[in-house]
Amino acid sequence: MTDICTVINQNTYIMTYIKFLLILTLTFLSTLTKAQTTDTISETEGVDITVVVKNIRGETGKIIMGLYDSAENFEMRTNGQYATGTIENGQSTIVYHNVKPGTYAIKCYHDANDNNQIDLDGFIPSITY
């Protein structure tokens, strides 16, 4: 039987993860909007997108990130542009090159144990994020 403290703790992890993804997505979209308003970009040219993840707990492992061009791909984690970044001084920088204009979302996690997957405790990530 699960006690109420465990349920509250699991919900807190989920909400923290969702907030992190939302903030990262909004930051990315505002950067993309600025790039589109300051420079003229043709439909065939792409731009470089730099994503900086800050306040990472620990220096071990890596950051794994996916850039998605639709809500469906974001939810299903399919057809993304995937990249990994090293962690230095609590942050990681990943650059996507030649990204065509559009609306994108980013999903990332800290793979602290370098096993290339999100470790779950049931349906809750057991890794810090």
C-alpha positions, 0 to 999 in steps of 0.5 A, spaced: 500 500 500 502 506 498 502 512 503 500 519 502 507 521 502 509 517 497 504 519 492 505 527 494 513 526 493 511 522 486 507 528 484 512 533 486 517 530 481 512 530 475 510 537 476 517 539 477 519 535 470 513 538 467 515 545 469 522 544 467 520 542 460 515 548 459 520 553 461 525 550 456 520 550 451 518 557 452 525 560 452 527 556 446 521 559 442 522 566 445 529 565 442 527 563 435 522 568 435 527 573 436 532 570 431 526 570 426 524 578 427 531 580 427 534 576 420 530 575 414 530 567 413 528 564 407 524 558 407 529 553 405 535 556 409 536 554 416 538 557 423 543 555 428 539 554 435 543 554 441 540 550 447 544 552 454 541 547 460 543 550 467 543 548 474 545 541 473 546 537 479 553 533 478 558 533 473 557 525 471 554 523 465 551 527 460 545 531 457 541 528 452 536 532 448 531 531 442 528 537 438 521 535 435 517 539 430 510 537 432 506 535 438 505 528 436 513 527 435 514 530 442 509 526 446 511 520 442 519 521 442 519 520 434 522 523 428 527 528 433 533 531 432 537 528 437 544 530 441 548 529 447 552 534 451 557 534 456 556 537 463 561 543 465 560 547 471 553 545 472 551 547 465 551 543 458 550 547 451 548 543 445 547 546 438 542 544 433 545 546 426 541 548 419 534 548 423 528 550 418 524 556 420 518 553 424 515 551 431 519 546 435 519 543 442 525 540 446 525 534 451 532 533 455 534 529 461 540 528 465 543 521 464 547 521 470 549 514 470 551 514 462 546 508 460 542 512 455 535 511 458 531 515 463 531 510 469 524 509 472 521 508 478 514 505 476 512 511 472 516 516 475 523 518 473 528 516 478 534 520 476 534 528 478 532 533 473 
